[in-house]
C-alpha cells in the first residue's frame, strides 16, 4: 500500500513515498519533473548496479548512468569530481534531474554533487539500504569525508522526493541491514521509548511485518526534527539530537580507517558510549546501559571496539567533529530511554574514561 509523508519546510517541501512499486513511483515522478525535455542522469554504486540490475534497467532504461565503487571511501573529493564531470559531460541543464540510487554513501555524495553542479540542480533520493531509508535520505544533509574527519564538506540541499521501497531490503547483506538497525535504535533512544521497548521484545529482520511501519515512524520523527531546526542552528537540542552516538561513532570510523566499520556499526558503539557518558554525568541510571547493549547485540551490532584504538587519536578526532562550537564538543546525552539532550559541559576525563571502558588504550 502506498503511503506519502510530506516534509514541509520554510522554502521547500517534498514527499517521502513508501510502498508500492519502485518503477511506478519513478514513472509517476518523472511525469511531474521531466516536462519540457529536460535532461536526467543516474548515480549508483557497483553493488547496487549488480544486485538490482534488472530493476535499474526496467526503471531507468537508457538514462545515462555513472557507477562508482561501493564503500565509504567513495565519499571523497575525487568521487565528487567524477560525478561533476559526468553531469557536465551529459550536459545536464539547471532544470535537469539526478536520480541517486544507493545507500548513505551514494546519497550523501549525489546530493552534494547536485548542490554544487550549476549551483544547484534537482535530485531524487532512492535509498536502497535500511540506514539510508530511515536516516540519510531525509533532511537535506549532503556531504563527503575529508582526511580530517567525517562529513566535513557538504551542503544543505533537499531532494525533490524520496522513494522508499522495501523490495531493496531483500537484496541487502545481513551486515548492512544490521548497520541500518543502529539508526532505528537511535530513534527509539532519542525520542520514542515505545519504539525502543518494541525492539527489546524482538529483533527486527528484513521480512518482519512490522518493519515498514518502523521505517515510516523513523522518517516521521526525522522530518519533524528537521522542520523545527532545518539547518541545525538551535542552541540546544534540535537537529543535533539526531547525532546521538555519532560524535563517538565518527571518531571510530576515522581512527580505525573509513570502511573498517560500517557507519551503523560505529554508531552502535557510539550509542553505548553516549549512554555510559550519560551515567557518568548523573543523567541516566546505570541499569539502562545494559538494556541498550542487549538490544544492539540482539540486532548483531557491536557494543565495544573490535580492536584497541589509541585514546589520543580518538579524542583528537572528536575535536574535529562538525558539532564543535567555541572549541567545545557538543555531546548528545540521555536523560532516560526515549529522551535525549545536548551538553557541552562534559569533563574530558569522563570522555576518556568511557573510551577506556570500550577498549581504547
C-alpha positions as CSV (number, residue, x, y, z in Angstrom):
1,X,0.0,0.0,0.0
2,X,1.3,3.4,-1.0
3,X,1.8,6.0,1.8
4,X,3.1,9.5,1.4
5,X,4.7,11.6,4.2
6,X,5.2,15.3,3.4
7,X,8.4,17.1,4.6
8,X,7.2,20.7,4.8
9,X,10.0,23.3,5.2
10,X,10.1,27.1,5.0
11,X,11.3,27.3,1.4
12,X,11.0,23.7,0.1
13,X,8.7,20.8,0.6
14,X,8.9,17.3,-0.7
15,X,7.2,13.9,-0.3
16,X,8.6,10.7,1.1
17,X,6.8,7.9,-0.7
18,X,6.6,4.5,1.0
19,X,5.5,1.2,-0.5
20,X,4.3,0.2,-3.9
21,X,6.4,-0.4,-7.0
22,X,9.7,1.4,-7.5
23,X,9.0,1.5,-11.2
24,X,5.6,3.1,-10.7
25,X,6.9,5.6,-8.3
26,X,9.7,6.7,-10.6
27,X,7.4,6.8,-13.6
28,X,4.9,9.0,-11.8
29,X,7.6,11.3,-10.5
30,X,9.2,11.6,-13.9
31,X,6.0,12.8,-15.4
32,X,6.0,15.6,-12.9
33,X,9.7,16.5,-13.1
34,X,10.7,15.9,-16.7
35,X,8.4,18.2,-18.6
36,X,9.9,20.3,-21.4
37,X,12.5,17.8,-22.4
38,X,14.9,18.4,-19.5
39,X,17.9,16.1,-19.1
40,X,18.4,13.4,-16.4
41,X,21.1,11.1,-15.2
42,X,21.5,8.2,-12.7
43,X,24.2,7.8,-10.0
44,X,24.6,4.5,-8.2
45,X,27.3,2.1,-6.9
46,X,28.7,-1.2,-8.2
47,X,27.0,-3.3,-5.6
48,X,23.5,-1.8,-6.3
49,X,24.2,-2.0,-10.0
50,X,24.9,-5.7,-9.8
51,X,22.2,-6.7,-7.2
52,X,19.4,-4.6,-8.8
53,X,20.5,-4.8,-12.5
54,X,17.1,-5.8,-13.7
55,X,15.2,-3.2,-11.7
56,X,17.5,-0.4,-12.8
57,X,17.2,-1.5,-16.5
58,X,13.4,-1.6,-16.3
59,X,13.0,1.7,-14.3
60,X,15.7,3.9,-15.9
61,X,16.1,2.3,-19.3
62,X,18.6,4.4,-21.3
63,X,19.1,7.1,-18.7
64,X,22.9,7.8,-18.6
65,X,24.4,6.3,-15.5
66,X,27.6,6.6,-13.5
67,X,28.5,3.6,-11.4
68,X,31.0,4.2,-8.6
69,X,32.8,1.7,-6.3
70,X,30.8,0.8,-3.2
71,X,32.0,1.8,0.3
72,X,32.9,4.7,2.5
73,X,36.0,5.6,0.5
74,X,33.7,6.8,-2.3
75,X,32.6,9.7,-0.2
76,X,35.6,11.7,-1.3
77,X,36.7,14.8,-3.2
78,X,37.9,12.5,-6.1
79,X,34.5,10.9,-6.4
80,X,32.8,14.3,-6.2
81,X,34.9,15.5,-9.1
82,X,33.9,12.3,-11.1
83,X,30.2,13.0,-10.6
84,X,30.5,16.7,-11.5
85,X,32.5,15.8,-14.7
86,X,29.8,13.1,-15.5
87,X,27.0,15.7,-15.2
88,X,28.8,18.1,-17.3
89,X,29.6,15.5,-20.0
90,X,25.9,14.6,-20.1
91,X,25.1,18.3,-20.4
92,X,22.5,18.4,-17.6
93,X,20.9,21.8,-17.5
94,X,19.7,23.7,-14.5
95,X,16.3,22.0,-15.0
96,X,18.0,18.6,-15.1
97,X,17.3,15.8,-12.5
98,X,19.9,13.5,-10.9
99,X,18.5,10.1,-9.7
100,X,20.5,8.9,-6.8
101,X,20.0,5.2,-6.1
102,X,22.0,3.6,-3.3
103,X,22.9,3.7,0.4
104,X,24.0,6.6,2.5
105,X,27.4,7.0,0.8
106,X,25.9,7.5,-2.7
107,X,23.0,9.5,-1.3
108,X,25.3,12.0,0.5
109,X,27.7,12.2,-2.4
110,X,25.0,12.6,-5.1
111,X,23.2,15.2,-3.1
112,X,26.3,17.2,-2.6
113,X,27.1,17.0,-6.3
114,X,23.6,18.1,-7.1
115,X,24.0,21.1,-4.8
116,X,27.3,22.1,-6.4
117,X,26.7,21.5,-10.1
118,X,25.4,24.7,-11.7
119,X,25.0,26.0,-8.2
120,X,22.2,23.5,-7.6
121,X,20.1,21.1,-9.6
122,X,17.2,18.8,-8.6
123,X,17.8,15.3,-7.4
124,X,15.7,12.4,-6.2
125,X,16.8,10.0,-3.4
126,X,16.0,6.3,-4.0
127,X,17.6,4.7,-0.9
128,X,18.5,1.0,-1.1
129,X,19.7,0.3,2.4
130,X,17.8,0.5,5.7
131,X,20.2,3.1,7.1
132,X,19.6,5.4,4.1
133,X,15.8,4.8,4.3
134,X,15.4,5.8,7.9
135,X,18.1,8.5,8.1
136,X,20.5,9.8,5.5
137,X,18.0,10.2,2.6
138,X,15.8,12.5,4.6
139,X,16.6,16.0,5.8
140,X,18.8,17.5,3.0
141,X,22.2,17.0,4.6
142,X,24.7,16.1,1.9
143,X,28.5,15.8,2.0
144,X,31.7,14.0,1.7
145,X,34.6,13.0,4.1
146,X,37.9,14.7,4.3
147,X,41.2,13.4,5.7
148,X,40.5,15.5,8.8
149,X,37.1,13.9,9.5
150,X,33.7,12.7,8.5
151,X,31.2,14.8,6.6
152,X,33.4,18.0,6.9
153,X,32.5,19.2,3.4
154,X,28.9,19.4,2.3
155,X,25.7,21.5,1.8
156,X,22.1,21.6,2.8
157,X,20.3,20.6,-0.4
158,X,16.9,18.9,-0.2
159,X,15.7,16.3,-2.7
160,X,12.6,16.7,-4.9
161,X,11.4,13.4,-3.4
162,X,12.4,10.3,-1.5
163,X,11.2,6.9,-2.8
164,X,11.4,4.1,-0.2
165,X,10.7,0.6,-1.4
166,X,11.1,-2.4,0.9
167,X,12.0,-4.6,-2.1
168,X,15.5,-3.3,-2.0
169,X,16.0,-4.7,1.5
170,X,15.7,-8.3,0.1
171,X,19.0,-7.9,-1.7
172,X,20.7,-6.3,1.4
173,X,23.5,-8.3,3.1
174,X,22.8,-9.1,6.7
175,X,25.6,-6.9,7.9
176,X,24.2,-3.9,6.1
177,X,20.7,-4.5,7.5
178,X,22.2,-4.7,11.0
179,X,24.0,-1.4,10.4
180,X,20.7,0.3,9.5
181,X,19.1,-1.0,12.7
182,X,21.6,1.1,14.7
183,X,19.9,4.2,13.4
184,X,16.5,2.7,14.1
185,X,17.6,2.0,17.7
186,X,18.9,5.6,17.9
187,X,15.5,7.0,17.1
188,X,14.0,4.9,19.9
189,X,16.6,6.2,22.4
190,X,16.4,9.9,21.5
191,X,12.6,10.3,21.3
192,X,10.4,7.2,21.2
193,X,10.6,4.9,24.3
194,X,7.7,2.7,22.9
195,X,9.8,2.0,19.8
196,X,12.8,1.1,21.9
197,X,10.6,-1.3,24.0
198,X,9.3,-2.8,20.8
199,X,12.8,-3.6,19.7
200,X,13.6,-5.1,23.2
201,X,10.7,-7.6,22.8
202,X,12.0,-9.0,19.5
203,X,14.7,-8.2,17.0
204,X,13.6,-6.9,13.5
205,X,14.5,-8.8,10.4
206,X,14.0,-7.7,6.7
207,X,10.9,-9.9,6.4
208,X,9.3,-8.8,9.6
209,X,5.8,-7.5,9.1
210,X,6.4,-4.5,11.4
211,X,9.4,-3.2,9.6
212,X,7.6,-1.0,7.1
213,X,5.8,0.8,10.0
214,X,9.0,1.2,11.9
215,X,10.7,2.8,8.8
216,X,7.8,5.2,8.5
217,X,8.0,6.1,12.2
218,X,11.7,6.9,12.0
219,X,11.2,9.0,8.9
220,X,8.3,10.9,10.6
221,X,10.5,11.6,13.6
222,X,13.3,12.9,11.5
223,X,11.0,15.0,9.3
224,X,9.5,16.6,12.5
225,X,13.0,17.4,13.9
226,X,14.2,18.8,10.6
227,X,11.1,21.0,10.2
228,X,11.8,22.5,13.6
229,X,15.6,23.1,13.1
230,X,16.3,22.7,9.4
231,X,19.9,23.9,9.4
232,X,20.9,22.8,12.9
233,X,21.1,26.2,14.4
234,X,19.2,25.6,17.6
235,X,21.3,26.5,20.7
236,X,20.2,23.3,22.5
237,X,18.6,20.1,21.3
238,X,17.1,20.5,17.8
239,X,18.6,18.7,14.9
240,X,21.8,18.0,16.8
241,X,19.8,15.3,18.7
242,X,19.9,13.2,15.5
243,X,23.7,12.8,16.2
244,X,23.2,10.7,19.3
245,X,26.1,8.2,19.2
246,X,27.7,9.9,16.2
247,X,30.4,12.0,17.9
248,X,31.9,8.8,19.2
249,X,31.0,6.8,16.1
250,X,32.6,9.3,13.6
251,X,35.8,9.2,15.7
252,X,35.8,5.4,15.5
253,X,35.4,5.4,11.7
254,X,38.2,7.9,11.2
255,X,40.7,6.3,13.6
256,X,40.0,2.7,12.5
257,X,40.1,3.8,8.9
258,X,37.0,4.6,6.8
259,X,35.3,1.4,5.8
260,X,36.7,-0.8,8.6
261,X,33.4,-0.2,10.5
262,X,30.2,0.3,8.6
263,X,28.7,3.6,9.7
264,X,25.9,1.9,11.6
265,X,28.4,-0.3,13.4
266,X,30.4,2.6,14.6
267,X,27.2,4.4,15.6
268,X,26.2,1.3,17.6
269,X,29.4,1.5,19.7
270,X,28.8,5.3,19.9
271,X,25.3,4.7,21.4
272,X,26.8,2.6,24.1
273,X,29.5,5.4,24.7
274,X,26.8,8.1,24.9
275,X,24.8,6.0,27.4
276,X,27.9,5.4,29.5
277,X,28.8,9.1,29.4
278,X,25.2,9.9,30.5
279,X,25.6,7.7,33.5
280,X,28.9,9.4,34.4
281,X,27.2,12.8,34.2
282,X,24.4,11.6,36.6
283,X,21.7,11.8,33.9
284,X,21.0,8.1,33.3
285,X,20.6,5.1,35.5
286,X,23.4,2.5,35.1
287,X,20.9,-0.3,34.6
288,X,19.8,1.4,31.3
289,X,23.2,0.8,29.7
290,X,22.7,-2.9,29.9
291,X,19.3,-2.6,28.2
292,X,20.8,-0.7,25.3
293,X,23.6,-3.2,24.9
294,X,21.2,-6.1,24.8
295,X,19.1,-4.5,22.1
296,X,22.2,-3.7,20.0
297,X,23.6,-7.2,20.4
298,X,20.3,-8.8,19.5
299,X,20.5,-6.9,16.2
300,X,24.0,-8.2,15.6
301,X,25.7,-4.9,16.3
302,X,29.0,-4.3,18.3
303,X,28.9,-2.8,21.7
304,X,32.7,-2.5,22.2
305,X,35.6,-1.6,19.9
306,X,36.6,-4.7,17.8
307,X,40.3,-4.0,18.4
308,X,42.0,-1.5,20.6
309,X,42.4,2.0,19.2
310,X,44.6,4.8,20.5
311,X,42.7,7.0,23.0
312,X,44.7,10.1,22.0
313,X,43.7,9.7,18.3
314,X,40.1,9.1,19.2
315,X,39.9,12.3,21.3
316,X,41.7,14.3,18.6
317,X,39.2,13.0,16.1
318,X,36.3,14.2,18.3
319,X,37.8,17.7,18.3
320,X,37.4,17.8,14.5
321,X,33.7,16.9,14.7
322,X,31.4,19.3,12.9
323,X,29.4,19.8,16.1
324,X,32.2,21.6,17.9
325,X,31.2,25.1,18.9
326,X,33.6,27.6,20.5
327,X,36.2,24.9,20.7
328,X,34.0,22.6,22.8
329,X,32.4,19.4,21.6
330,X,28.7,19.2,22.0
331,X,27.6,15.7,23.1
332,X,24.1,14.2,22.8
333,X,23.3,12.5,26.1
334,X,20.4,10.6,27.5
335,X,18.2,11.6,30.4
336,X,16.3,8.4,30.1
337,X,15.5,5.9,27.3
338,X,13.4,7.9,24.9
339,X,14.7,11.4,25.9
340,X,17.9,13.0,24.7
341,X,19.5,16.4,25.2
342,X,22.7,18.2,24.2
343,X,25.5,19.1,26.5
344,X,28.8,21.0,26.0
345,X,29.7,20.9,29.7
346,X,31.4,17.5,29.7
347,X,34.6,16.9,31.6
348,X,37.3,15.5,29.3
349,X,38.2,12.9,32.0
350,X,34.7,11.5,31.7
351,X,35.0,11.1,27.9
352,X,38.4,9.4,28.3
353,X,37.1,7.0,30.9
354,X,34.2,6.0,28.6
355,X,36.7,5.4,25.7
356,X,38.8,3.1,28.0
357,X,35.7,1.2,29.0
358,X,35.0,0.5,25.4
359,X,38.6,-0.8,24.7
360,X,40.7,2.3,23.8
361,X,44.3,2.4,25.1
